[in-house]
Each structure stands twice: as C-alpha cells, then as structure tokens.
C-alpha cells in the first residue's frame, strides 16, 4: 500500500533492502533465461524444502517443541522481568544495529563470499530472535 507521506530515513533503508532483493531476483530470472527453467528450479526446491516443512508440522515434533519452548520462554521472561534489563538489551540492540550499518558501509563487496553472507545472516537472525523472544514474553515496556 502506498501513501503520500514521505518515508522516514529508516523506511528508506528498509526500502533499499526490498529493492536489492527485487533487483537480485530480476537478474536471476534473466540469467536463467527461461521461465521453464526458473519454474523447474522453483518446483524442485519446493519439493526439497517440503521435507523440512512436513517434519516441523509433525504432531510429535510440535508437541516436543511446545514442551521445550514453555520453560525457555519462562526463563527469558524471568531474566528480563525488570525494566532496567530490558532497557540495557534495547541499548545493546541499538549499538549492534549501528555497528552492523557501519560494517556494511565498510565491506569490501568483491571479497564477500556466499558463505560469509550466510554467516552474517545467521548472526542477524540470532539477534532478531533474542529481541523477538524478549518482546514476546515480557513485552517492550511492561
């Protein structure tokens, strides 16, 4: 949905991420050169990834995950029950995001390998997961 309001600087940065992935997808389609080839690869990947999706949706696995999530969520809620610890975490997150922005700006893109990008993404996912579990168990300002 588009609005007439000017985007804030953080919105512009997020749009840059969206534009980057859209451009990559477009180039990938052009490189593959054939909608049939692209469709075949997408279908083969879907078949491959469905194995993992099916496993995660198994009632036995879902039950085990729920059993282990509950004490984990309680421990996180207890660890971040006071406002000071949540404020400290928010500051750590802000410092991390600022450092990440600095690191991206200094990155020698010619030397970046796919495995390096995967490692960076994994670390970013971990940080986002930490913030997400804290916010979902104790809320940002409770």
C-alpha positions as CSV (number, residue, x, y, z in Angstrom):
1,X,0.0,0.0,0.0
2,X,1.4,3.4,-1.0
3,X,0.9,6.6,0.9
4,X,1.6,10.2,0.1
5,X,3.7,10.7,3.2
6,X,7.4,11.0,2.8
7,X,9.3,8.0,4.1
8,X,11.4,8.3,7.2
9,X,15.1,7.6,6.9
10,X,14.6,4.1,8.4
11,X,11.8,3.5,5.9
12,X,14.1,4.4,3.1
13,X,16.7,2.0,4.4
14,X,14.2,-0.8,4.6
15,X,13.0,0.0,1.0
16,X,16.6,-0.3,-0.1
17,X,16.7,-3.9,1.2
18,X,13.5,-4.6,-0.7
19,X,14.8,-3.0,-3.8
20,X,18.0,-5.0,-3.5
21,X,16.3,-8.4,-3.3
22,X,13.9,-7.4,-6.1
23,X,16.9,-6.5,-8.3
24,X,18.6,-9.8,-7.5
25,X,15.5,-11.8,-8.3
26,X,15.1,-10.0,-11.6
27,X,18.8,-10.6,-12.5
28,X,18.5,-14.2,-11.5
29,X,15.5,-14.6,-13.8
30,X,17.4,-13.0,-16.6
31,X,20.4,-15.2,-16.1
32,X,18.3,-18.4,-16.1
33,X,16.9,-17.1,-19.3
34,X,13.8,-19.3,-19.4
35,X,10.6,-19.2,-17.4
36,X,10.5,-23.0,-17.8
37,X,14.0,-23.4,-16.2
38,X,13.1,-21.0,-13.4
39,X,9.8,-22.8,-12.8
40,X,11.5,-26.2,-12.7
41,X,14.1,-25.0,-10.2
42,X,11.4,-23.4,-8.0
43,X,9.4,-26.6,-8.1
44,X,12.4,-28.8,-7.3
45,X,13.3,-26.5,-4.4
46,X,9.7,-26.6,-3.1
47,X,9.8,-30.4,-3.2
48,X,13.1,-30.4,-1.3
49,X,12.1,-27.9,1.3
50,X,8.7,-29.6,1.9
51,X,10.6,-32.4,3.6
52,X,11.6,-30.0,6.3
53,X,8.2,-28.3,6.4
54,X,6.5,-31.7,6.8
55,X,8.9,-32.7,9.6
56,X,8.2,-29.5,11.5
57,X,4.4,-30.0,11.2
58,X,4.6,-33.4,12.7
59,X,2.3,-33.6,15.8
60,X,5.0,-35.4,17.7
61,X,7.7,-32.8,16.9
62,X,5.2,-29.9,17.5
63,X,4.4,-31.4,21.0
64,X,8.1,-31.8,21.9
65,X,8.8,-28.2,20.7
66,X,6.0,-26.8,22.8
67,X,7.2,-28.7,25.8
68,X,10.7,-27.2,25.5
69,X,9.5,-23.7,24.5
70,X,7.5,-23.2,27.7
71,X,10.4,-23.4,30.2
72,X,12.6,-21.4,27.8
73,X,10.0,-18.6,27.5
74,X,9.6,-18.5,31.3
75,X,13.3,-18.3,31.8
76,X,13.6,-15.4,29.3
77,X,10.7,-13.6,30.9
78,X,12.3,-14.0,34.4
79,X,15.7,-12.8,33.1
80,X,14.2,-9.7,31.6
81,X,11.4,-9.1,34.2
82,X,12.8,-5.7,35.3
83,X,12.7,-2.6,33.1
84,X,16.5,-2.0,33.6
85,X,17.5,-5.3,31.9
86,X,15.1,-4.6,29.0
87,X,16.5,-1.1,28.6
88,X,20.0,-2.5,28.6
89,X,19.0,-5.0,26.0
90,X,17.4,-2.3,23.8
91,X,20.6,-0.2,24.1
92,X,22.7,-3.3,23.1
93,X,20.4,-3.9,20.2
94,X,20.7,-0.3,19.0
95,X,24.5,-0.4,19.3
96,X,24.5,-3.7,17.4
97,X,22.4,-2.2,14.6
98,X,24.6,0.8,14.4
99,X,27.7,-1.3,14.2
100,X,26.1,-3.5,11.6
101,X,25.3,-0.4,9.5
102,X,29.0,0.7,9.8
103,X,30.2,-2.8,8.9
104,X,28.1,-2.9,5.8
105,X,29.3,0.5,4.7
106,X,33.0,-0.6,5.1
107,X,32.5,-4.0,3.5
108,X,34.7,-5.0,0.5
109,X,31.9,-6.5,-1.6
110,X,34.3,-8.0,-4.0
111,X,35.6,-10.3,-1.3
112,X,32.2,-11.3,0.1
113,X,31.5,-15.0,-0.4
114,X,28.1,-16.6,-0.2
115,X,29.2,-18.5,3.0
116,X,30.2,-15.1,4.6
117,X,26.8,-13.7,3.8
118,X,25.1,-16.8,5.2
119,X,27.1,-16.4,8.4
120,X,26.2,-12.7,8.7
121,X,22.6,-13.5,8.1
122,X,22.6,-16.3,10.7
123,X,24.1,-13.9,13.3
124,X,21.5,-11.3,12.4
125,X,18.7,-13.9,12.7
126,X,20.1,-14.8,16.1
127,X,20.0,-11.2,17.3
128,X,16.5,-10.8,15.9
129,X,15.5,-14.0,17.7
130,X,16.8,-12.8,21.0
131,X,14.9,-9.5,20.7
132,X,11.8,-11.3,19.5
133,X,11.6,-13.7,22.4
134,X,12.1,-11.0,24.9
135,X,9.5,-8.8,23.4
136,X,7.0,-11.6,23.0
137,X,7.5,-12.9,26.6
138,X,7.7,-9.7,28.6
139,X,6.8,-7.0,26.1
140,X,8.8,-4.0,25.2
141,X,7.7,-1.7,28.1
142,X,5.9,-3.8,30.7
